[in-house]
Amino acid sequence: MLENIFQYIDLHQNEFIQSLKEWVAIESDSVQPLPHFRQEIFKMMDIAADKLRHLGAAVDSIDMGHQELPDGQNLPIPPILLAELGNDPKKPTVCFYGHLDVQPAKKEDGWHTDPFTLVEVDGKLYGRGATDNKGPVLAWINAVGAFQALNQDIPVNIKFIIEGMEEAGSVSLDKLVEREKDRFFSNVDYIVISDNLWISKKKPALTYGTRGNIYFTVEVKCREQDFHSGTFGGILNEPMADLVSLLGSLVDSSGHILIPGIYDNVTPLSEEEKKMYETIDLNLEEYQNSSQVEKFLFDTKEEILMHLWRYPSLSIHGIEGAFDEPGAKTVIPAQVIGKFSIRLVPHMNISVVETQVKKHLEDIFSQRNSSNKLKVTMMLGVHPWIANIHDIQYIAARRAIKTVFGVDPDMIRDGSTIPIAKTFQDIIQKSVMMLPLGAVDDGEHSQNEKINRYNYIEGSKLFAAFFLEVAKMHS
């Protein structure tokens, strides 16, 4: 059966690329809160709904209401699509999550081509959204369509949840998932997300974990009005000096976080996990060159991957209220706000880390005997996600990857934060897997985003093979 499916996908790959071209042409930018872009997202969701109905799926376009923005705008939130195809109780039900909104893009940002015109150069399909996430969504649809075109029974029941606000924080998605857990999601066995990348240009990967994120602001305030450094310099506690001292106390030059207790709940490294790092396809020299970094903090592939994926990191992002323009201004800022975040790993607890951070900063501040006021605020907290790589879905995906690509996948984590995986895991309480299609150099979010023709077409085959493998394993 698979041979016929694969042959069909190969023969129709130009049609599949044409579909991607039509989807990339829609400027479904959710980051810029402008009516024009919201209309484009609505248009994108309507086109996707029609595509799913053409497959024979029952599609529910859920009205998500309106979004009140800080500038007073009241913009409609694009609908979330819930679609289902097949309800055979003897088959497992697989739910695919994807998003059809994109990051902003303009040719003058440094694109070689118009970002909303899909252009193929040397087997690379350039266009905004090609890999993040329109290509993978279409690859899943391509796989389903191949079974139907050949009158082959699809071995699983299929469900889709597709949104249009992922790049803007998935507005109201978690509420919808909670609301639908006993209806739409009640018979779902497996959830697949394809919204990240391989760690290699050529070797496929399976992702089993992401880091969480906790974001803080640190405000040091003396008064409302700034000071002249000639009039007040040397006779008061300067807020900027206090803040720089506080920020400098968070992490050392080797990247080690200096907050007491922060590593206490980090999961110990097992022998099984340690061995997985050894087989991962990462060319360290190529990785370093492409990053344009003279030297990393660690010398081996294993150490770098572990500090990207399985250990926490702390990054300082900026200072609000500081003079940051050209020229020499001799002001003493009266109030400054530092911003930093910590990437969390299993089994770090957000509330525990929040307490540790606040206590550390308050202790350091008290040692300075400053007369200024300190305020530490946690702005955002997202838990890390980790999956069981030995569950049926992961075994099935590994087999499907071996069938299509002829190799075992790299078993990887993602150092960034993808909240929807944890949302599904906590609310639906079923197996969640991240099955990426794109190569490491796809440039999601950046100029000249692309997906390789090879990845897009072979990815369509991968999803078809996965349907068969997960059905076999489930039964």
N, C-alpha and C positions, 0 to 999 in steps of 0.2 A: 504493500500500500504506500509506504513512505517514498519508494522510488518514483511512483507516479506523481505523488504530491510535489516532490522536489523538482521533477521534470516540468510540471505545470508552472511552478514558481519561476524557474529559469526562463521558460518560454514567454512569460508575461511580465518580466522584470521592467521592461520599458513602460508598460501601463502603470506599474506600481510607482515608478519614478515620476510619471506624469501626475499621479494623485498627490505625491509629496510636493511637487512643484505648485499645484493648485493650493495646497494648504499653506505652504511657506509664503505665498503671495498675500496672505491675509495678515495685516499688521496687528496681531492680537497681543499688543503690549499691555500688560496689567500693572506695570511699575509706575508709569506716568498716569496719574489720575485725571485724565482728560476725556470729555464726552466722546470725541472721535474714536479714541482707542477702545473705549468701552463698547461702542457700536461694532467695532471690528471683532471684539471677542464674542459678542452675541452672534454675529454673522458666522464666526468659526464654529460655535457650538451648534448652530442650526445645521450647518453643512455636515458636521460629524454625526448629528442625530439622523440626518437623512441617509448617510452612509451605513449606519448601523441598522436602520429600518430596511435598507436594501438587502442586508444579510438575512433579514427575516426576524431580527430581534424586536422584542417589545421594548420600547424606549419611553422612559418617563423623564421629562425635562422639568427639574424641580426649581421652582421660583425661590430665589434666596433673598428677596427683598432689596432693601437699599442700604447704602453705606454712608454714614455721616463722617465727613472728613474734617480735619482740624481747621482748614481754610473756609469752612462753611458750606462747601459743596455737598450736594446730596446725590450720589451717583448710584444707579442700579447695579446690583451684583449679578454677574452672569449666572445663568442656571447651571446646576450640576446634573449631568446625565447619568441616570441609572438604567441600564439595559440588561436584558436577559435573553438567552437563546438556549432552549432546551430545558426540560424539567424531568428527565428520566431518573427516578429514584434509585435505579441500579448503577447510575454513573456518578462519579465525584463531580462536585461543582467548583470550578476555578474562577475566581474574580480577578480581573485585571484592573489596576489603577493606572491612570495616566493624566497628563494635563496638556492643554492646548494653548495656553498663554505663553508669552515669550518675554525676554528682556528687551530693553530699548536697543535700537540699532539705526545708525545713519551711515551712509557711504563715507561722509567726511570724517567719521571717527577713525578711519584707517582701513575700511573694507576695500578689498581689491575689486569687488563687484557690488551691485545693488543687493543689499542684504535680504530684500524681499522678492528677489528673482532667483530661483534655484538654478545654479550654473554648475555643470560638470566639467572638471579639469583633472585629467590623469586619474580618473576613477574616483575622484572626491566630489561629493555633492555639497556645494557651498550654499548656505542660506540660513537666516535666523530661524531657529526652531528645528533645523534638520535633525539634530541629535537630541535636542532638549526642548520638547519631548514628542514632536509631531511624527518623526521617523519611527520610533518604537511603537507608538500607538497604531500607526498604519501597518507596521509589520505584523502586529497581532491580528488586525483585521484581514491582512493578506493571507495569513495562515488559515483563518476560519473560512475565508472565501475560496481557498484552494480545495478544501474538503468538499464544499458545496458544489463547486464547478464540476467536480469529478463524480458527483453523486455518492460520495463516500460518507459513511456515518461518522459524525464527530464524536470521538470517544469520551468526551466530557461535556457536562453542561457548562455554558459560558456566561459569566456576568461581567459587566463593565461598570466602573465608576470613573467618570471623566469630568475634570473641573477646568475652570478657566481663570483661576486666581492664585495658582501655586506660587508664582514668582512674587506675589504681593502678600504672602503669608497664609494662603489657603483660607481666606475669610469665610467663617461659618462652616467649614468642612467638618470639623470635629463634632459640632452640634448635630449635623445631618447624620453622621455615622452613628452617633449615640441614639438618635431618633429612629434610625432604620435597623438597628441591630437585631430586633425581634421580628422584622418583616423581610426586607430585601436581603439582609445578611444571614437570615436564620438558618439557611441550608448550605451556606458557603463552607467548603472544606479547606480551601487553599487560597491565599491572596498573593498575587505576583505584582511586583513593582519593577518597572524598567526605566529608571530615571537617574542612572549614574553611568559611570564609564569603567572599562577595563583599566588595569594598571599598565598594560602593554599595548603596543601598536598592533600586535599580531595574535597574541594568545588570549583566548576568551577567559572570562572570570565569572565567579559567583560571589555575591556579596552577602556576608552574614552578620554585619554589625556596622553601626554608625556611632559617632560620638554625640553626646548632648552638648548643650551650650547654656551658660549662665552669664548674663551681662550686667555689669555694675556701672553706676556713676558715683564718683567721689567729689563732693562739693566742699570747698573750703572758702569761707566768706568772712570778710572783715566788716565791710559796709557796702552801701549801694554804689557810691561814686568812686571812680578810679583815683589814684594818687599821683602826684608829680614826684619823680624819684629824687629830684634835687631838694625838694622841700621836706619829704618824709623818709627818704632812703636812709637806713641805719638806725631809725628810732622806733620801728614797729615790726611785728611778725608779718612778713609778707606772705599772702596766701599762695602765690606761685611757688615760693621756696618750700612751704609746708607740703604742697601737693606733689612737687617733684620728689621730695623725700619719701612721701607715702608710696608713690608709684614705684620708686626705686627699691622699695622694701619687698616687693611682691615676687620677684623672680631674679635668679642670679644669671651670670654670663654664660652658664652652661645650659640654660633653659629649665633648671630645676626650680620648682615653685617653693617659695620660702614660707608659705602660710602653714603654721603648725597643724598637724593632723590631716592635711589635705590628701595624703596618699594612703591613709589608714584603711579605706574600704575598697581600694583598687584590687580587682581580682588577681590573685597570683598567677604567674605564667606557668602553664602546664607543659609537659613534655610533648604532648600531641600538638599543641598550638605552636610551640617552638619549632617543631619539624616542618610545619606548614610554611613558615617564613622562608625556610631554606630553599624550597622548590619554586618560589614565586619568581616570575620572569620580569626582573627589573634590572636594566642596564644602568648602573649607578653613574657612570661617566656621562652617558647620554641624558639621564635625568637631571644631573647637575648643570650640564651645558644648556639644556632647554629652559631650565629655571633661571639662568643668568645669575647664579649665585657663586661667588668665588669659593666658598667653603661652607659645608654643612656642619652642624654641631657634632655629628657622629660620622664614623668612617665606614661602617659596614651596612650592607643592604638590610640585614636583619634589625640592627639598632634603629635605623632610620624609619623603617616600616612600623616597628613597635612604638616609636615615639609619635608617629603620625596617627596610629590607630588604637593602641591599647593602653596608652598612658595619657594622663591629662596634660594640657598645655595652657599657658596663660599668655594672652596677647594684649598689649596696650595700644589703643586705637586713636586716641587724640585728646586734646585739651580745648574745651570751650571757654571763651572769655579771654584767651591769650592773644597778644598781638602777633598776627601771622601774615602781614602784608610786606611788600618791598619797602626798603627805607629803614631809618633808625628812629624809632619812637621810644621816648624814655619814660613811658608810663609804668606804674605799678598797678597791675590789675587788682581790683578790690574783691573780686569774686571769680573763682575759676572752678571748672568742673572737669575732672579727668574721667576717661572712659576706658574700661578694660573688660575682657571676657575670659572665661575659663571653659575649655572644651572638656566635657565630662565623659567618663568611661564607666562601664559596669564595675562595681555596684555602688557608685557614688550617689549620694542622696542630695537633692537640691537644697532642702531646708538645712541639712547639716552643713553643707558647704557655705551657704549664706551666713550661718552663725559663725563659722570659722573665719570667713573673710572679714566680717564686721568686727569681730573681737580683735583680730590681728591689726587692722587699721586703727582702731580706737587705742590699742596699746601703744603702737608706734607714735600716734599723734600725741598721746599723753606724755611720752618721753620728751617731746619737743617743748613742753610747757608753753604752748602757743595760746594767745588770747583770742585767736580766731575760732569760728564755729565750724564743726565738721558734721557732714551729713552723708551717709553711705546708703545708696538705694539699689536694690536688685530690680532691674528693668524687665528682665526676661529670664525664664527658666524652662529648658526643654531637656527631657531625660534622654540618656543614650538608649540605643536599641541593640539587642543581641539575639541571634536566632540559634536554634539547635541544628547543626549541620548534618546530624544523623537522622533527621526526620524524613518521611517519605518524599516530600516535595523536593528537598535538596538532593536526595539520591537520584530521583527521576531526572532532575535538571542536569546532574553530572552525566548521566547516561545519554541524555539528548545532546549535550555538548560534544561528547565523544563520538556520537553518531554523525553529527554534522561537520565538526571541525577536525575530528581524528585525534584529538588530544584531551587529556584531563584538564579541567579549568584550574586557574589560580583561585585559591580560596582566599578572598580578601575582605578587609573592612574598608570603610570610608571614613576619613578623618573629619569630614564635614557633618552637618546635622540635617537629617531628612525627617522632620517630625511625623509625617504620615505613617511611617513604618511602626513607630511606637504607639500611635493612636489606634491603628488597626489591631495591633497585638493586645493592647490593654482592653479595648472595648469589645472587639469581636472574639478575642481569645482563641484564634485559630492560627495555623502556621502562616507566617509572613516571610516571603523570600524576595530578595532583590536580584534580578536577572538582567544585567546590563548588556546592551548591544554595541555601544559606541566604543571606539578606540581612545586611548589616553590623550591623543593629540587632537581630539575633535574640537576643542576650544569652546565648550559650552560657556555662555555668558560673555564671551570676548569677541573681538573682531574676527571675521572669516571663520565663523562656526561652520562645521561641516559634518557629514556622516559619509563614510566610504560606501560606494555602491556595494562592495563585497559585504560589509557589515549589515547593511540594510536588507539585502537579498538573502544572505545566509542566516540573518536573524529571523526572517520570516520562516525559513525552514526550521530553525531551532524551535520556534514556538509550536510548529506543527508536530515536530518530534516529541516535544515536551508533553503535548496533549496525550499522545499514545503511551509514553512512559509513565506518566502519573496515573493514567487509568489502569495500566497493568499493575503498578505497585499498590494502588488503592484496593484493588480487588483481591 
